[in-house]
């Protein structure tokens, strides 16, 4: 996409299809890497308007289960640098 879009409805049908395909691919990679109970999908942009989605893995025993995810995200799950690097590699390999 070369044009800046702020709303999903501004996409052409082809762009919307590609955006949805990419979101599905990214959410599957996140699911495979983190094995969450659910992935939450959210679109914000009130103060920094551009089209994007947040893909947030959630766990039944985690912060804000049963409601929209809260920011800041749960920092109690910070990972060592090497483990984080491995997860990033795993996700990139599936994209």
Biopython code that builds the backbone (N, CA, C, O; Angstrom):
import numpy as np
from Bio.PDB.StructureBuilder import StructureBuilder

atoms = [
    (1, "UNK", "N", (0.840, -1.177, 0.000)),
    (1, "UNK", "CA", (0.000, 0.000, 0.000)),
    (1, "UNK", "C", (0.883, 1.237, 0.000)),
    (1, "UNK", "O", (1.718, 1.404, 0.889)),
    (2, "UNK", "N", (0.712, 2.079, -0.962)),
    (2, "UNK", "CA", (1.538, 3.277, -1.051)),
    (2, "UNK", "C", (0.835, 4.493, -0.450)),
    (2, "UNK", "O", (1.494, 5.405, 0.049)),
    (3, "UNK", "N", (-0.490, 4.513, -0.494)),
    (3, "UNK", "CA", (-1.240, 5.640, 0.044)),
    (3, "UNK", "C", (-1.487, 5.435, 1.535)),
    (3, "UNK", "O", (-1.756, 4.321, 1.984)),
    (4, "UNK", "N", (-1.392, 6.514, 2.288)),
    (4, "UNK", "CA", (-1.682, 6.448, 3.720)),
    (4, "UNK", "C", (-3.183, 6.344, 3.921)),
    (4, "UNK", "O", (-3.944, 7.159, 3.399)),
    (5, "UNK", "N", (-3.610, 5.343, 4.676)),
    (5, "UNK", "CA", (-5.033, 5.153, 4.980)),
    (5, "UNK", "C", (-5.211, 5.227, 6.493)),
    (5, "UNK", "O", (-4.367, 4.754, 7.254)),
    (6, "UNK", "N", (-6.316, 5.824, 6.912)),
    (6, "UNK", "CA", (-6.604, 5.909, 8.341)),
    (6, "UNK", "C", (-7.789, 5.042, 8.746)),
    (6, "UNK", "O", (-7.999, 4.808, 9.936)),
    (7, "UNK", "N", (-8.561, 4.564, 7.784)),
    (7, "UNK", "CA", (-9.758, 3.765, 8.067)),
    (7, "UNK", "C", (-9.791, 2.542, 7.162)),
    (7, "UNK", "O", (-9.339, 2.597, 6.018)),
    (8, "UNK", "N", (-10.319, 1.451, 7.669)),
    (8, "UNK", "CA", (-10.396, 0.209, 6.903)),
    (8, "UNK", "C", (-11.223, 0.391, 5.625)),
    (8, "UNK", "O", (-10.891, -0.179, 4.585)),
    (9, "UNK", "N", (-12.288, 1.177, 5.701)),
    (9, "UNK", "CA", (-13.167, 1.356, 4.532)),
    (9, "UNK", "C", (-12.490, 2.112, 3.387)),
    (9, "UNK", "O", (-13.002, 2.121, 2.267)),
    (10, "UNK", "N", (-11.359, 2.738, 3.654)),
    (10, "UNK", "CA", (-10.643, 3.460, 2.611)),
    (10, "UNK", "C", (-9.834, 2.529, 1.698)),
    (10, "UNK", "O", (-9.353, 2.952, 0.646)),
    (11, "UNK", "N", (-9.690, 1.293, 2.093)),
    (11, "UNK", "CA", (-8.923, 0.344, 1.290)),
    (11, "UNK", "C", (-9.714, -0.095, 0.065)),
    (11, "UNK", "O", (-10.939, -0.203, 0.110)),
    (12, "UNK", "N", (-9.011, -0.342, -1.011)),
    (12, "UNK", "CA", (-9.660, -0.952, -2.167)),
    (12, "UNK", "C", (-9.981, -2.399, -1.788)),
    (12, "UNK", "O", (-9.416, -2.911, -0.822)),
    (13, "UNK", "N", (-10.872, -3.073, -2.520)),
    (13, "UNK", "CA", (-11.146, -4.485, -2.209)),
    (13, "UNK", "C", (-9.873, -5.342, -2.213)),
    (13, "UNK", "O", (-9.731, -6.238, -1.380)),
    (14, "UNK", "N", (-8.967, -5.079, -3.124)),
    (14, "UNK", "CA", (-7.719, -5.844, -3.191)),
    (14, "UNK", "C", (-6.843, -5.574, -1.966)),
    (14, "UNK", "O", (-6.256, -6.499, -1.405)),
    (15, "UNK", "N", (-6.755, -4.296, -1.548)),
    (15, "UNK", "CA", (-5.968, -3.948, -0.367)),
    (15, "UNK", "C", (-6.581, -4.562, 0.889)),
    (15, "UNK", "O", (-5.861, -5.063, 1.753)),
    (16, "UNK", "N", (-7.904, -4.523, 0.990)),
    (16, "UNK", "CA", (-8.583, -5.104, 2.153)),
    (16, "UNK", "C", (-8.327, -6.608, 2.227)),
    (16, "UNK", "O", (-8.093, -7.146, 3.310)),
    (17, "UNK", "N", (-8.371, -7.278, 1.097)),
    (17, "UNK", "CA", (-8.090, -8.709, 1.066)),
    (17, "UNK", "C", (-6.657, -8.995, 1.512)),
    (17, "UNK", "O", (-6.419, -9.898, 2.314)),
    (18, "UNK", "N", (-5.706, -8.224, 0.989)),
    (18, "UNK", "CA", (-4.300, -8.410, 1.351)),
    (18, "UNK", "C", (-4.072, -8.110, 2.833)),
    (18, "UNK", "O", (-3.320, -8.819, 3.502)),
    (19, "UNK", "N", (-4.716, -7.066, 3.342)),
    (19, "UNK", "CA", (-4.589, -6.704, 4.749)),
    (19, "UNK", "C", (-5.115, -7.829, 5.626)),
    (19, "UNK", "O", (-4.464, -8.216, 6.596)),
    (20, "UNK", "N", (-6.283, -8.354, 5.294)),
    (20, "UNK", "CA", (-6.866, -9.462, 6.049)),
    (20, "UNK", "C", (-5.999, -10.712, 5.979)),
    (20, "UNK", "O", (-5.818, -11.403, 6.981)),
    (21, "UNK", "N", (-5.467, -10.999, 4.808)),
    (21, "UNK", "CA", (-4.587, -12.162, 4.636)),
    (21, "UNK", "C", (-3.341, -12.007, 5.504)),
    (21, "UNK", "O", (-2.921, -12.956, 6.167)),
    (22, "UNK", "N", (-2.752, -10.813, 5.500)),
    (22, "UNK", "CA", (-1.552, -10.575, 6.301)),
    (22, "UNK", "C", (-1.842, -10.658, 7.797)),
    (22, "UNK", "O", (-1.026, -11.179, 8.557)),
    (23, "UNK", "N", (-3.001, -10.147, 8.225)),
    (23, "UNK", "CA", (-3.374, -10.240, 9.638)),
    (23, "UNK", "C", (-3.566, -11.697, 10.052)),
    (23, "UNK", "O", (-3.157, -12.092, 11.144)),
    (24, "UNK", "N", (-4.180, -12.489, 9.191)),
    (24, "UNK", "CA", (-4.381, -13.909, 9.493)),
    (24, "UNK", "C", (-3.039, -14.626, 9.602)),
    (24, "UNK", "O", (-2.834, -15.437, 10.505)),
    (25, "UNK", "N", (-2.145, -14.330, 8.696)),
    (25, "UNK", "CA", (-0.825, -14.956, 8.699)),
    (25, "UNK", "C", (-0.046, -14.552, 9.957)),
    (25, "UNK", "O", (0.575, -15.400, 10.598)),
    (26, "UNK", "N", (-0.076, -13.279, 10.308)),
    (26, "UNK", "CA", (0.634, -12.796, 11.493)),
    (26, "UNK", "C", (0.027, -13.365, 12.773)),
    (26, "UNK", "O", (0.760, -13.754, 13.682)),
    (27, "UNK", "N", (-1.296, -13.419, 12.854)),
    (27, "UNK", "CA", (-1.914, -13.949, 14.070)),
    (27, "UNK", "C", (-1.634, -15.441, 14.228)),
    (27, "UNK", "O", (-1.488, -15.914, 15.355)),
    (28, "UNK", "N", (-1.554, -16.192, 13.138)),
    (28, "UNK", "CA", (-1.205, -17.612, 13.210)),
    (28, "UNK", "C", (0.235, -17.781, 13.689)),
    (28, "UNK", "O", (0.515, -18.669, 14.495)),
    (29, "UNK", "N", (1.143, -16.950, 13.211)),
    (29, "UNK", "CA", (2.540, -17.012, 13.650)),
    (29, "UNK", "C", (2.649, -16.697, 15.140)),
    (29, "UNK", "O", (3.408, -17.350, 15.856)),
    (30, "UNK", "N", (1.901, -15.705, 15.609)),
    (30, "UNK", "CA", (1.895, -15.355, 17.030)),
    (30, "UNK", "C", (1.299, -16.495, 17.847)),
    (30, "UNK", "O", (1.817, -16.842, 18.908)),
    (31, "UNK", "N", (0.216, -17.071, 17.353)),
    (31, "UNK", "CA", (-0.432, -18.197, 18.043)),
    (31, "UNK", "C", (0.534, -19.372, 18.172)),
    (31, "UNK", "O", (0.648, -19.968, 19.243)),
    (32, "UNK", "N", (1.219, -19.700, 17.102)),
    (32, "UNK", "CA", (2.170, -20.819, 17.129)),
    (32, "UNK", "C", (3.340, -20.554, 18.074)),
    (32, "UNK", "O", (3.825, -21.476, 18.730)),
    (33, "UNK", "N", (3.794, -19.316, 18.149)),
    (33, "UNK", "CA", (4.941, -18.971, 18.986)),
    (33, "UNK", "C", (4.592, -18.901, 20.469)),
    (33, "UNK", "O", (5.401, -19.290, 21.312)),
    (34, "UNK", "N", (3.396, -18.409, 20.798)),
    (34, "UNK", "CA", (3.053, -18.143, 22.189)),
    (34, "UNK", "C", (2.018, -19.097, 22.791)),
    (34, "UNK", "O", (1.841, -19.120, 24.009)),
    (35, "UNK", "N", (1.334, -19.881, 21.960)),
    (35, "UNK", "CA", (0.302, -20.818, 22.422)),
    (35, "UNK", "C", (-0.691, -20.171, 23.393)),
    (35, "UNK", "O", (-0.914, -20.693, 24.485)),
    (36, "UNK", "N", (-1.290, -19.040, 23.003)),
    (36, "UNK", "CA", (-2.250, -18.386, 23.898)),
    (36, "UNK", "C", (-3.596, -19.108, 23.891)),
    (36, "UNK", "O", (-3.854, -19.959, 23.040)),
    (37, "UNK", "N", (-4.441, -18.758, 24.846)),
    (37, "UNK", "CA", (-5.808, -19.269, 24.853)),
    (37, "UNK", "C", (-6.664, -18.524, 23.837)),
    (37, "UNK", "O", (-7.658, -19.058, 23.345)),
    (38, "UNK", "N", (-6.277, -17.282, 23.522)),
    (38, "UNK", "CA", (-7.028, -16.445, 22.579)),
    (38, "UNK", "C", (-6.125, -15.322, 22.102)),
    (38, "UNK", "O", (-5.228, -14.884, 22.822)),
    (39, "UNK", "N", (-6.364, -14.866, 20.901)),
    (39, "UNK", "CA", (-5.700, -13.655, 20.413)),
    (39, "UNK", "C", (-6.757, -12.564, 20.327)),
    (39, "UNK", "O", (-7.822, -12.765, 19.744)),
    (40, "UNK", "N", (-6.456, -11.409, 20.910)),
    (40, "UNK", "CA", (-7.338, -10.250, 20.788)),
    (40, "UNK", "C", (-6.866, -9.396, 19.623)),
    (40, "UNK", "O", (-5.664, -9.253, 19.398)),
    (41, "UNK", "N", (-7.798, -8.836, 18.892)),
    (41, "UNK", "CA", (-7.528, -7.965, 17.753)),
    (41, "UNK", "C", (-8.127, -6.603, 18.080)),
    (41, "UNK", "O", (-9.297, -6.509, 18.453)),
    (42, "UNK", "N", (-7.334, -5.557, 17.942)),
    (42, "UNK", "CA", (-7.845, -4.228, 18.258)),
    (42, "UNK", "C", (-7.273, -3.203, 17.298)),
    (42, "UNK", "O", (-6.124, -3.301, 16.867)),
    (43, "UNK", "N", (-8.092, -2.227, 16.975)),
    (43, "UNK", "CA", (-7.671, -1.122, 16.119)),
    (43, "UNK", "C", (-7.907, 0.170, 16.890)),
    (43, "UNK", "O", (-9.032, 0.463, 17.296)),
    (44, "UNK", "N", (-6.859, 0.927, 17.084)),
    (44, "UNK", "CA", (-6.971, 2.224, 17.741)),
    (44, "UNK", "C", (-6.560, 3.289, 16.737)),
    (44, "UNK", "O", (-6.782, 3.113, 15.539)),
    (45, "UNK", "N", (-5.984, 4.357, 17.175)),
    (45, "UNK", "CA", (-5.493, 5.358, 16.254)),
    (45, "UNK", "C", (-6.071, 6.732, 16.465)),
    (45, "UNK", "O", (-5.973, 7.586, 15.584)),
    (46, "UNK", "N", (-6.678, 6.967, 17.625)),
    (46, "UNK", "CA", (-7.245, 8.292, 17.883)),
    (46, "UNK", "C", (-6.193, 9.389, 17.837)),
    (46, "UNK", "O", (-6.421, 10.453, 17.262)),
    (47, "UNK", "N", (-5.050, 9.129, 18.440)),
    (47, "UNK", "CA", (-4.033, 10.176, 18.539)),
    (47, "UNK", "C", (-2.925, 10.036, 17.510)),
    (47, "UNK", "O", (-2.162, 10.980, 17.302)),
    (48, "UNK", "N", (-2.816, 8.894, 16.869)),
    (48, "UNK", "CA", (-1.816, 8.676, 15.819)),
    (48, "UNK", "C", (-2.508, 7.927, 14.687)),
    (48, "UNK", "O", (-2.323, 6.720, 14.528)),
    (49, "UNK", "N", (-3.309, 8.649, 13.897)),
    (49, "UNK", "CA", (-4.190, 7.984, 12.944)),
    (49, "UNK", "C", (-3.490, 7.352, 11.742)),
    (49, "UNK", "O", (-2.982, 8.040, 10.857)),
    (50, "UNK", "N", (-3.482, 6.051, 11.742)),
    (50, "UNK", "CA", (-3.084, 5.260, 10.581)),
    (50, "UNK", "C", (-3.705, 3.881, 10.762)),
    (50, "UNK", "O", (-3.964, 3.454, 11.887)),
    (51, "UNK", "N", (-3.935, 3.210, 9.691)),
    (51, "UNK", "CA", (-4.593, 1.910, 9.743)),
    (51, "UNK", "C", (-3.632, 0.857, 10.258)),
    (51, "UNK", "O", (-2.588, 0.614, 9.654)),
    (52, "UNK", "N", (-3.980, 0.233, 11.370)),
    (52, "UNK", "CA", (-3.187, -0.842, 11.946)),
    (52, "UNK", "C", (-4.046, -1.634, 12.923)),
    (52, "UNK", "O", (-5.089, -1.160, 13.371)),
    (53, "UNK", "N", (-3.611, -2.813, 13.242)),
    (53, "UNK", "CA", (-4.269, -3.636, 14.250)),
    (53, "UNK", "C", (-3.236, -4.109, 15.252)),
    (53, "UNK", "O", (-2.077, -4.342, 14.909)),
    (54, "UNK", "N", (-3.671, -4.249, 16.498)),
    (54, "UNK", "CA", (-2.858, -4.865, 17.538)),
    (54, "UNK", "C", (-3.274, -6.325, 17.619)),
    (54, "UNK", "O", (-4.467, -6.621, 17.687)),
    (55, "UNK", "N", (-2.325, -7.233, 17.613)),
    (55, "UNK", "CA", (-2.576, -8.664, 17.758)),
    (55, "UNK", "C", (-1.963, -9.059, 19.093)),
    (55, "UNK", "O", (-0.742, -9.106, 19.236)),
    (56, "UNK", "N", (-2.834, -9.349, 20.087)),
    (56, "UNK", "CA", (-2.363, -9.544, 21.455)),
    (56, "UNK", "C", (-2.728, -10.937, 21.945)),
    (56, "UNK", "O", (-3.909, -11.251, 22.090)),
    (57, "UNK", "N", (-1.711, -11.790, 22.206)),
    (57, "UNK", "CA", (-2.009, -13.107, 22.765)),
    (57, "UNK", "C", (-2.462, -12.959, 24.215)),
    (57, "UNK", "O", (-1.880, -12.194, 24.983)),
    (58, "UNK", "N", (-3.522, -13.709, 24.582)),
    (58, "UNK", "CA", (-4.039, -13.630, 25.955)),
    (58, "UNK", "C", (-4.187, -15.037, 26.533)),
    (58, "UNK", "O", (-4.367, -16.020, 25.814)),
    (59, "UNK", "N", (-4.103, -15.089, 27.868)),
    (59, "UNK", "CA", (-4.142, -16.353, 28.588)),
    (59, "UNK", "C", (-5.223, -16.302, 29.660)),
    (59, "UNK", "O", (-5.462, -15.255, 30.263)),
    (60, "UNK", "N", (-5.877, -17.440, 29.894)),
    (60, "UNK", "CA", (-6.982, -17.490, 30.861)),
    (60, "UNK", "C", (-6.571, -17.030, 32.250)),
    (60, "UNK", "O", (-7.394, -16.477, 32.980)),
    (61, "UNK", "N", (-5.329, -17.243, 32.628)),
    (61, "UNK", "CA", (-4.870, -16.822, 33.950)),
    (61, "UNK", "C", (-4.111, -15.493, 33.907)),
    (61, "UNK", "O", (-3.471, -15.111, 34.887)),
    (62, "UNK", "N", (-4.181, -14.794, 32.783)),
    (62, "UNK", "CA", (-3.422, -13.559, 32.610)),
    (62, "UNK", "C", (-4.228, -12.308, 32.870)),
    (62, "UNK", "O", (-5.422, -12.347, 33.168)),
    (63, "UNK", "N", (-3.527, -11.198, 32.746)),
    (63, "UNK", "CA", (-4.126, -9.881, 32.952)),
    (63, "UNK", "C", (-5.263, -9.642, 31.957)),
    (63, "UNK", "O", (-5.114, -9.898, 30.763)),
    (64, "UNK", "N", (-6.371, -9.163, 32.446)),
    (64, "UNK", "CA", (-7.548, -8.740, 31.668)),
    (64, "UNK", "C", (-8.221, -9.858, 30.871)),
    (64, "UNK", "O", (-8.878, -9.579, 29.868)),
    (65, "UNK", "N", (-8.073, -11.129, 31.298)),
    (65, "UNK", "CA", (-8.806, -12.200, 30.616)),
    (65, "UNK", "C", (-10.299, -11.920, 30.760)),
    (65, "UNK", "O", (-10.757, -11.538, 31.838)),
    (66, "UNK", "N", (-11.053, -12.104, 29.696)),
    (66, "UNK", "CA", (-12.498, -11.884, 29.719)),
    (66, "UNK", "C", (-12.906, -10.454, 29.415)),
    (66, "UNK", "O", (-14.091, -10.121, 29.439)),
    (67, "UNK", "N", (-11.929, -9.613, 29.130)),
    (67, "UNK", "CA", (-12.213, -8.223, 28.759)),
    (67, "UNK", "C", (-11.140, -7.779, 27.780)),
    (67, "UNK", "O", (-10.140, -8.474, 27.595)),
    (68, "UNK", "N", (-11.338, -6.629, 27.151)),
    (68, "UNK", "CA", (-10.308, -6.153, 26.216)),
    (68, "UNK", "C", (-8.964, -6.014, 26.930)),
    (68, "UNK", "O", (-8.921, -5.741, 28.129)),
    (69, "UNK", "N", (-7.879, -6.201, 26.199)),
    (69, "UNK", "CA", (-6.572, -6.077, 26.831)),
    (69, "UNK", "C", (-6.352, -4.649, 27.301)),
    (69, "UNK", "O", (-6.880, -3.691, 26.736)),
    (70, "UNK", "N", (-5.563, -4.544, 28.344)),
    (70, "UNK", "CA", (-5.270, -3.242, 28.931)),
    (70, "UNK", "C", (-3.838, -2.845, 28.619)),
    (70, "UNK", "O", (-2.953, -3.694, 28.509)),
    (71, "UNK", "N", (-3.625, -1.565, 28.480)),
    (71, "UNK", "CA", (-2.278, -1.046, 28.311)),
    (71, "UNK", "C", (-1.860, -0.356, 29.596)),
    (71, "UNK", "O", (-2.695, 0.324, 30.191)),
    (72, "UNK", "N", (-0.658, -0.479, 30.052)),
    (72, "UNK", "CA", (0.398, -1.254, 29.422)),
    (72, "UNK", "C", (0.128, -2.745, 29.578)),
    (72, "UNK", "O", (-0.563, -3.176, 30.501)),
    (73, "UNK", "N", (0.684, -3.514, 28.665)),
    (73, "UNK", "CA", (0.541, -4.958, 28.739)),
    (73, "UNK", "C", (1.286, -5.481, 29.956)),
    (73, "UNK", "O", (2.119, -4.779, 30.529)),
    (74, "UNK", "N", (0.992, -6.688, 30.342)),
    (74, "UNK", "CA", (1.582, -7.321, 31.521)),
    (74, "UNK", "C", (3.100, -7.434, 31.379)),
    (74, "UNK", "O", (3.594, -8.252, 30.603)),
    (75, "UNK", "N", (3.823, -6.628, 32.114)),
    (75, "UNK", "CA", (5.276, -6.647, 32.010)),
    (75, "UNK", "C", (5.895, -7.744, 32.866)),
    (75, "UNK", "O", (7.108, -7.944, 32.810)),
    (76, "UNK", "N", (5.098, -8.463, 33.658)),
    (76, "UNK", "CA", (5.629, -9.540, 34.483)),
    (76, "UNK", "C", (6.128, -10.697, 33.631)),
    (76, "UNK", "O", (6.809, -11.589, 34.137)),
    (77, "UNK", "N", (5.803, -10.693, 32.362)),
    (77, "UNK", "CA", (6.187, -11.785, 31.470)),
    (77, "UNK", "C", (7.353, -11.378, 30.564)),
    (77, "UNK", "O", (7.487, -11.916, 29.466)),
    (78, "UNK", "N", (8.183, -10.454, 30.995)),
    (78, "UNK", "CA", (9.341, -10.065, 30.191)),
    (78, "UNK", "C", (10.265, -11.257, 30.037)),
    (78, "UNK", "O", (10.484, -12.011, 30.985)),
    (79, "UNK", "N", (10.803, -11.423, 28.847)),
    (79, "UNK", "CA", (11.615, -12.581, 28.532)),
    (79, "UNK", "C", (13.089, -12.225, 28.444)),
    (79, "UNK", "O", (13.443, -11.095, 28.105)),
    (80, "UNK", "N", (13.958, -13.201, 28.753)),
    (80, "UNK", "CA", (15.386, -12.968, 28.529)),
    (80, "UNK", "C", (15.646, -12.695, 27.057)),
    (80, "UNK", "O", (14.908, -13.170, 26.193)),
    (81, "UNK", "N", (16.679, -11.941, 26.775)),
    (81, "UNK", "CA", (16.976, -11.509, 25.405)),
    (81, "UNK", "C", (17.088, -12.676, 24.431)),
    (81, "UNK", "O", (16.573, -12.592, 23.316)),
    (82, "UNK", "N", (17.740, -13.748, 24.820)),
    (82, "UNK", "CA", (17.911, -14.894, 23.915)),
    (82, "UNK", "C", (16.586, -15.569, 23.604)),
    (82, "UNK", "O", (16.341, -15.960, 22.462)),
    (83, "UNK", "N", (15.727, -15.709, 24.611)),
    (83, "UNK", "CA", (14.411, -16.320, 24.383)),
    (83, "UNK", "C", (13.569, -15.425, 23.476)),
    (83, "UNK", "O", (12.881, -15.914, 22.580)),
    (84, "UNK", "N", (13.624, -14.126, 23.709)),
    (84, "UNK", "CA", (12.901, -13.177, 22.879)),
    (84, "UNK", "C", (13.390, -13.245, 21.433)),
    (84, "UNK", "O", (12.588, -13.242, 20.499)),
    (85, "UNK", "N", (14.700, -13.306, 21.255)),
    (85, "UNK", "CA", (15.283, -13.412, 19.917)),
    (85, "UNK", "C", (14.793, -14.677, 19.213)),
    (85, "UNK", "O", (14.508, -14.649, 18.016)),
    (86, "UNK", "N", (14.694, -15.771, 19.940)),
    (86, "UNK", "CA", (14.192, -17.021, 19.371)),
    (86, "UNK", "C", (12.742, -16.913, 18.939)),
    (86, "UNK", "O", (12.377, -17.396, 17.868)),
    (87, "UNK", "N", (11.906, -16.279, 19.766)),
    (87, "UNK", "CA", (10.493, -16.099, 19.413)),
    (87, "UNK", "C", (10.341, -15.201, 18.189)),
    (87, "UNK", "O", (9.517, -15.471, 17.315)),
    (88, "UNK", "N", (11.127, -14.145, 18.127)),
    (88, "UNK", "CA", (11.071, -13.244, 16.969)),
    (88, "UNK", "C", (11.441, -14.009, 15.702)),
    (88, "UNK", "O", (10.785, -13.859, 14.671)),
    (89, "UNK", "N", (12.477, -14.818, 15.773)),
    (89, "UNK", "CA", (12.883, -15.633, 14.635)),
    (89, "UNK", "C", (11.805, -16.608, 14.223)),
    (89, "UNK", "O", (11.559, -16.810, 13.034)),
    (90, "UNK", "N", (11.156, -17.219, 15.218)),
    (90, "UNK", "CA", (10.076, -18.176, 14.932)),
    (90, "UNK", "C", (8.909, -17.481, 14.217)),
    (90, "UNK", "O", (8.349, -18.023, 13.264)),
    (91, "UNK", "N", (8.552, -16.297, 14.676)),
    (91, "UNK", "CA", (7.452, -15.546, 14.060)),
    (91, "UNK", "C", (7.840, -15.115, 12.649)),
    (91, "UNK", "O", (7.054, -15.284, 11.717)),
    (92, "UNK", "N", (9.034, -14.565, 12.479)),
    (92, "UNK", "CA", (9.474, -14.106, 11.157)),
    (92, "UNK", "C", (9.499, -15.246, 10.157)),
    (92, "UNK", "O", (9.183, -15.042, 8.985)),
    (93, "UNK", "N", (9.865, -16.434, 10.590)),
    (93, "UNK", "CA", (9.947, -17.595, 9.691)),
    (93, "UNK", "C", (8.580, -17.967, 9.132)),
    (93, "UNK", "O", (8.495, -18.586, 8.071)),
    (94, "UNK", "N", (7.507, -17.598, 9.833)),
    (94, "UNK", "CA", (6.165, -17.944, 9.374)),
    (94, "UNK", "C", (5.490, -16.829, 8.587)),
    (94, "UNK", "O", (4.365, -16.988, 8.113)),
    (95, "UNK", "N", (6.180, -15.701, 8.451)),
    (95, "UNK", "CA", (5.587, -14.577, 7.723)),
    (95, "UNK", "C", (6.027, -14.570, 6.316)),
    (95, "UNK", "O", (5.628, -13.694, 5.549)),
]
sb = StructureBuilder()
sb.init_structure("model")
sb.init_model(0)
sb.init_chain("A")
sb.init_seg("    ")
for serial, (resi, resn, name, xyz) in enumerate(atoms, 1):
    if name == "N":
        sb.init_residue(resn, " ", resi, " ")
    sb.init_atom(name, np.array(xyz, "f"), 0.0, 1.0, " ", f" {name:<3s}", serial, name[0])
structure = sb.get_structure()
